[in-house]
């Protein structure tokens, strides 16, 4: 069975541990690349969640992880509110695949 990992600020991800996720607490976005490279070598991992607050600060780490392995990595919003990073990634992928933006632009609230 594959493992699910949550990477992010400890106070934001601790609740995931209660429902069976392994957590990797990181308080500084500069350490995100190092942790994701380490996780990319573990073939037992099937899913990685990264808090949006860290992903926004270090998008190259997310890109590098996705290039290194086939493990699914998803950026998750926090209680601090979403910056729509995941939606923008999906929209860009769909637009690149189809040549048309069928999902539309994010509406500002």
Backbone as ProteinMPNN parsed JSONL, in Angstrom:
{"seq_chain_A": "XXXXXXXXXXXXXXXXXXXXXXXXXXXXXXXXXXXXXXXXXXXXXXXXXXXXXXXXXXXXXXXXXXXXXXXXXXXXXXXXXXXXXXXXXXXXXXXXXXXXXXXXXXXXX", "coords_chain_A": {"N_chain_A": [[0.83, -1.177, 0.0], [0.518, 2.212, -0.818], [2.101, 5.15, 0.549], [0.892, 8.214, 1.969], [1.862, 11.521, 2.102], [2.209, 14.592, 3.857], [3.459, 17.764, 3.422], [4.578, 20.633, 5.011], [4.031, 23.613, 7.004], [4.262, 22.967, 10.43], [2.127, 23.59, 12.248], [0.035, 23.773, 10.498], [-0.287, 21.287, 9.309], [-0.504, 19.248, 11.149], [-2.967, 18.068, 11.856], [-3.46, 16.244, 9.803], [-1.976, 14.042, 10.475], [-3.486, 12.726, 12.358], [-5.373, 11.396, 10.869], [-4.015, 9.456, 9.527], [-2.014, 10.184, 7.692], [1.443, 10.585, 6.882], [3.566, 13.07, 8.163], [5.641, 15.814, 7.166], [7.157, 18.187, 8.642], [7.963, 21.501, 7.787], [9.315, 24.598, 8.234], [10.536, 26.552, 6.817], [10.657, 27.757, 3.582], [12.906, 27.441, 2.018], [13.917, 24.968, 2.573], [12.254, 23.23, 1.331], [12.838, 22.193, -1.268], [14.981, 20.408, -0.747], [13.699, 18.501, 0.938], [11.66, 17.532, -0.772], [13.164, 16.406, -2.851], [14.348, 14.336, -1.457], [12.035, 12.848, -0.801], [11.254, 12.112, -3.364], [12.759, 9.944, -4.071], [11.729, 7.806, -2.749], [10.021, 5.006, -3.317], [7.741, 4.005, -2.159], [5.939, 5.967, -1.697], [2.896, 7.351, -2.682], [1.381, 9.629, -2.86], [1.683, 13.084, -2.412], [1.054, 15.881, -0.509], [1.404, 19.365, -0.495], [1.568, 22.301, 1.376], [-0.034, 25.254, 0.31], [1.062, 27.704, 0.993], [3.827, 27.193, 1.276], [4.415, 26.182, -1.263], [3.939, 28.338, -2.991], [6.008, 30.002, -2.343], [8.217, 28.59, -3.221], [8.175, 27.535, -6.056], [9.846, 26.214, -7.853], [10.776, 23.972, -6.532], [8.539, 22.325, -6.464], [8.154, 21.85, -9.197], [10.576, 20.547, -9.801], [10.315, 18.182, -8.25], [8.132, 16.96, -9.552], [9.285, 16.43, -12.012], [11.196, 14.564, -11.366], [9.916, 12.223, -10.439], [7.038, 9.972, -10.591], [5.137, 10.261, -8.676], [2.137, 11.538, -7.362], [1.725, 14.922, -6.783], [0.119, 17.344, -4.98], [-0.948, 20.628, -4.463], [-2.184, 22.089, -1.59], [-4.699, 24.202, -0.203], [-4.69, 26.317, 2.723], [-6.04, 27.131, 5.983], [-5.676, 29.783, 5.867], [-6.618, 30.771, 3.566], [-7.129, 30.42, 0.025], [-4.89, 30.768, -2.718], [-5.442, 29.959, -5.164], [-3.639, 28.317, -6.535], [-3.527, 25.557, -7.258], [-5.793, 25.327, -8.925], [-5.04, 27.063, -10.98], [-2.847, 25.663, -12.014], [-4.1, 23.325, -12.995], [-5.852, 24.462, -14.851], [-3.993, 25.565, -16.66], [-2.744, 23.219, -17.595], [-4.899, 21.935, -18.887], [-5.466, 23.84, -20.831], [-3.047, 23.79, -22.272], [-3.18, 21.198, -23.263], [-5.583, 21.118, -24.775], [-5.611, 23.486, -26.156], [-7.33, 25.508, -25.649], [-8.837, 27.602, -23.227], [-10.928, 26.196, -21.319], [-11.85, 26.225, -18.756], [-11.979, 28.751, -17.805], [-11.174, 31.992, -16.443], [-9.961, 32.795, -13.14], [-12.245, 34.141, -10.948], [-12.172, 37.211, -9.298], [-12.777, 37.876, -5.917]], "CA_chain_A": [[0.0, 0.0, 0.0], [1.298, 3.442, -0.933], [2.023, 6.12, 1.629], [0.5, 9.584, 1.675], [2.704, 12.424, 2.876], [1.85, 16.005, 3.826], [4.621, 18.604, 3.69], [4.178, 22.012, 5.269], [4.259, 24.165, 8.326], [3.761, 21.995, 11.41], [0.826, 23.963, 12.81], [-0.979, 23.633, 9.459], [-0.425, 19.907, 8.819], [-0.576, 18.286, 12.257], [-4.246, 17.356, 11.825], [-3.393, 15.138, 8.853], [-1.39, 12.882, 11.164], [-4.573, 12.05, 13.075], [-6.149, 10.565, 9.941], [-3.175, 8.443, 8.915], [-0.956, 10.685, 6.815], [2.743, 10.91, 7.463], [3.798, 14.496, 7.975], [7.005, 16.316, 7.088], [7.064, 19.601, 8.989], [8.982, 22.418, 7.283], [8.939, 25.97, 8.569], [11.243, 27.471, 5.923], [10.475, 27.302, 2.2], [14.198, 27.104, 1.409], [14.157, 23.54, 2.819], [11.277, 22.444, 0.585], [13.52, 21.473, -2.354], [15.728, 19.3, -0.14], [12.748, 17.48, 1.401], [10.974, 16.913, -1.911], [14.131, 15.545, -3.54], [14.447, 13.138, -0.63], [10.798, 12.083, -0.963], [11.139, 11.624, -4.737], [13.487, 8.677, -4.2], [11.013, 6.78, -1.998], [9.023, 4.396, -4.21], [6.551, 3.631, -1.391], [5.052, 7.131, -1.6], [1.999, 7.47, -3.817], [0.719, 10.928, -2.864], [2.298, 14.12, -1.587], [0.375, 17.172, -0.412], [2.265, 20.454, -0.032], [0.758, 23.471, 1.684], [0.042, 26.307, -0.705], [1.944, 28.763, 1.47], [5.203, 26.819, 0.926], [4.523, 25.998, -2.713], [3.994, 29.654, -3.625], [7.328, 30.57, -2.068], [9.273, 27.817, -3.873], [7.574, 26.75, -7.136], [10.858, 25.374, -8.517], [10.843, 22.705, -5.805], [7.393, 21.535, -6.924], [8.469, 21.453, -10.575], [11.676, 19.57, -9.743], [9.754, 16.933, -7.752], [7.301, 16.377, -10.61], [10.162, 15.932, -13.074], [11.997, 13.446, -10.86], [9.176, 10.992, -10.167], [5.642, 9.918, -11.02], [4.266, 10.417, -7.523], [1.215, 12.664, -7.478], [1.934, 16.004, -5.832], [-0.972, 18.304, -5.046], [-0.838, 21.785, -3.578], [-3.44, 22.224, -0.853], [-4.862, 25.482, 0.498], [-4.727, 26.252, 4.183], [-7.098, 27.943, 6.585], [-5.346, 31.182, 5.596], [-7.263, 31.146, 2.309], [-6.478, 29.898, -1.162], [-4.383, 31.655, -3.764], [-5.877, 29.278, -6.387], [-2.479, 27.76, -7.232], [-3.884, 24.263, -7.872], [-6.709, 25.585, -10.03], [-4.273, 27.659, -12.074], [-2.056, 24.582, -12.62], [-5.014, 22.473, -13.762], [-6.317, 25.253, -15.994], [-2.883, 25.658, -17.619], [-2.572, 21.893, -18.202], [-6.014, 21.725, -19.809], [-5.279, 24.759, -21.961], [-1.932, 23.273, -23.065], [-3.619, 19.969, -23.922], [-6.676, 21.36, -25.716], [-5.399, 24.716, -26.903], [-8.405, 26.438, -25.304], [-9.079, 27.722, -21.79], [-12.336, 25.85, -21.119], [-12.216, 26.381, -17.35], [-12.185, 30.171, -17.53], [-10.27, 32.691, -15.522], [-10.387, 32.838, -11.751], [-12.961, 35.378, -10.624], [-11.721, 37.854, -8.061], [-13.899, 38.071, -4.997]], "C_chain_A": [[0.883, 1.252, 0.0], [1.078, 4.355, 0.264], [1.528, 7.455, 1.093], [1.243, 10.497, 2.645], [2.157, 13.845, 2.761], [3.071, 16.806, 4.262], [4.128, 20.029, 3.917], [4.531, 22.454, 6.67], [3.554, 23.285, 9.358], [2.367, 22.342, 11.922], [-0.302, 23.826, 11.786], [-1.245, 22.182, 9.059], [-0.622, 18.87, 9.912], [-1.863, 17.473, 12.254], [-4.259, 16.181, 10.864], [-2.837, 13.867, 9.492], [-2.475, 12.054, 11.859], [-5.391, 11.141, 12.17], [-5.258, 9.657, 9.089], [-2.107, 8.902, 7.942], [0.349, 10.775, 7.58], [2.962, 12.39, 7.21], [5.291, 14.8, 7.944], [6.933, 17.811, 7.377], [8.255, 20.392, 8.445], [8.501, 23.826, 7.595], [9.541, 26.988, 7.609], [11.174, 26.946, 4.491], [11.786, 26.94, 1.51], [14.542, 25.626, 1.603], [13.214, 22.637, 2.029], [11.933, 21.614, -0.509], [14.226, 20.238, -1.81], [14.792, 18.172, 0.289], [12.058, 16.779, 0.238], [11.912, 16.026, -2.718], [14.293, 14.242, -2.775], [13.21, 12.251, -0.802], [10.692, 11.468, -2.356], [11.852, 10.291, -4.953], [12.783, 7.508, -3.505], [9.866, 6.229, -2.854], [7.751, 3.96, -3.483], [5.534, 4.763, -1.311], [4.213, 7.241, -2.867], [1.366, 8.844, -3.956], [1.449, 11.879, -1.922], [1.433, 15.37, -1.661], [1.39, 18.188, 0.095], [1.369, 21.655, 0.238], [1.028, 24.574, 0.651], [1.019, 27.41, -0.289], [3.415, 28.462, 1.172], [5.391, 26.728, -0.582], [4.652, 27.331, -3.448], [5.382, 30.273, -3.459], [8.453, 29.847, -2.806], [8.698, 26.937, -4.984], [8.573, 25.85, -7.87], [10.986, 24.022, -7.836], [9.724, 21.773, -6.256], [7.676, 20.992, -8.322], [9.55, 20.374, -10.603], [11.167, 18.207, -9.274], [8.976, 16.221, -8.853], [8.133, 15.84, -11.763], [10.921, 14.684, -12.647], [11.218, 12.139, -10.7], [7.727, 11.107, -10.632], [4.644, 10.055, -9.869], [3.394, 11.662, -7.706], [1.519, 13.677, -6.379], [0.824, 17.026, -6.056], [-0.73, 19.41, -4.034], [-2.198, 21.983, -2.917], [-3.515, 23.592, -0.169], [-4.885, 25.255, 1.999], [-5.889, 27.095, 4.696], [-6.868, 29.434, 6.335], [-5.965, 31.67, 4.291], [-6.445, 30.678, 1.115], [-6.019, 31.008, -2.091], [-4.665, 31.044, -5.142], [-4.722, 28.697, -7.203], [-2.837, 26.458, -7.94], [-4.805, 24.461, -9.063], [-5.962, 26.158, -11.229], [-3.424, 26.601, -12.782], [-2.933, 23.692, -13.495], [-5.482, 23.205, -15.013], [-5.233, 25.34, -17.072], [-2.655, 24.327, -18.317], [-3.653, 21.609, -19.228], [-5.837, 22.6, -21.047], [-4.131, 24.292, -22.863], [-2.35, 22.037, -23.859], [-4.621, 20.239, -25.038], [-6.479, 22.59, -26.595], [-6.439, 25.781, -26.603], [-8.563, 26.446, -23.777], [-10.558, 27.466, -21.527], [-12.794, 26.06, -19.68], [-12.428, 27.851, -16.97], [-11.2, 30.718, -16.53], [-10.843, 32.653, -14.119], [-11.06, 34.177, -11.499], [-12.446, 35.935, -9.319], [-12.924, 38.163, -7.207], [-13.792, 39.371, -4.263]], "O_chain_A": [[1.869, 1.329, 0.732], [0.025, 4.339, 0.902], [1.718, 7.782, -0.078], [1.247, 10.268, 3.854], [1.697, 14.254, 1.695], [3.644, 16.564, 5.325], [3.359, 20.565, 3.12], [5.231, 21.765, 7.412], [2.397, 22.906, 9.18], [1.512, 21.461, 12.016], [-1.472, 23.768, 12.163], [-2.311, 21.875, 8.526], [-0.886, 17.707, 9.606], [-1.846, 16.298, 12.619], [-4.991, 15.216, 11.081], [-3.188, 12.757, 9.093], [-2.382, 10.828, 11.931], [-6.038, 10.211, 12.651], [-5.691, 9.149, 8.055], [-1.363, 8.075, 7.415], [0.355, 11.015, 8.787], [2.586, 12.907, 6.158], [6.093, 14.137, 8.603], [6.679, 18.611, 6.476], [9.408, 19.998, 8.621], [7.379, 24.191, 7.242], [9.121, 28.144, 7.578], [11.586, 25.818, 4.221], [11.779, 26.209, 0.52], [15.373, 25.087, 0.871], [13.359, 21.415, 2.054], [11.608, 20.436, -0.659], [14.082, 19.145, -2.358], [15.075, 17.004, 0.023], [11.889, 15.56, 0.262], [11.486, 14.987, -3.223], [14.367, 13.169, -3.373], [13.334, 11.034, -0.934], [10.095, 10.403, -2.51], [11.569, 9.588, -5.923], [13.191, 6.356, -3.655], [8.867, 6.911, -3.082], [6.776, 3.582, -4.133], [4.394, 4.545, -0.903], [4.74, 7.225, -3.98], [0.872, 9.199, -5.026], [1.786, 11.526, -0.792], [1.12, 15.856, -2.747], [2.152, 17.898, 1.017], [0.511, 21.99, -0.579], [2.155, 24.779, 0.198], [1.717, 27.978, -1.129], [4.175, 29.376, 0.85], [6.418, 27.153, -1.111], [5.398, 27.433, -4.423], [5.861, 30.985, -4.341], [9.527, 30.416, -3.001], [8.729, 25.712, -4.868], [8.183, 24.834, -8.445], [11.277, 23.025, -8.497], [9.938, 20.571, -6.413], [7.459, 19.811, -8.591], [9.442, 19.401, -11.348], [11.546, 17.182, -9.84], [9.144, 15.02, -9.061], [7.723, 14.886, -12.425], [11.252, 13.84, -13.48], [11.8, 11.06, -10.813], [7.256, 12.179, -11.01], [3.435, 9.971, -10.083], [3.87, 12.706, -8.153], [1.565, 13.334, -5.197], [0.618, 17.509, -7.169], [-0.353, 19.152, -2.891], [-3.228, 22.037, -3.589], [-2.524, 24.079, 0.375], [-5.077, 24.135, 2.473], [-6.625, 27.697, 3.915], [-7.76, 30.25, 6.565], [-5.85, 32.847, 3.948], [-5.222, 30.558, 1.191], [-6.672, 32.042, -2.228], [-4.188, 31.546, -6.16], [-4.816, 28.597, -8.426], [-2.486, 26.276, -9.105], [-4.618, 23.828, -10.102], [-6.227, 25.774, -12.369], [-3.29, 26.63, -14.006], [-2.549, 23.345, -14.612], [-5.505, 22.634, -16.103], [-5.525, 25.203, -18.26], [-2.395, 24.305, -19.52], [-3.369, 21.102, -20.313], [-6.037, 22.145, -22.174], [-4.231, 24.388, -24.086], [-1.919, 21.852, -24.998], [-4.523, 19.66, -26.12], [-7.103, 22.718, -27.648], [-6.439, 26.841, -27.228], [-8.434, 25.408, -23.127], [-11.357, 28.402, -21.512], [-13.995, 26.072, -19.41], [-12.999, 28.145, -15.92], [-10.485, 29.972, -15.86], [-12.05, 32.501, -13.929], [-10.497, 35.227, -11.808], [-12.301, 35.203, -8.34], [-13.95, 38.642, -7.689], [-14.657, 39.692, -3.447]]}, "name": "protein", "num_of_chains": 1, "seq": "XXXXXXXXXXXXXXXXXXXXXXXXXXXXXXXXXXXXXXXXXXXXXXXXXXXXXXXXXXXXXXXXXXXXXXXXXXXXXXXXXXXXXXXXXXXXXXXXXXXXXXXXXXXXX"}
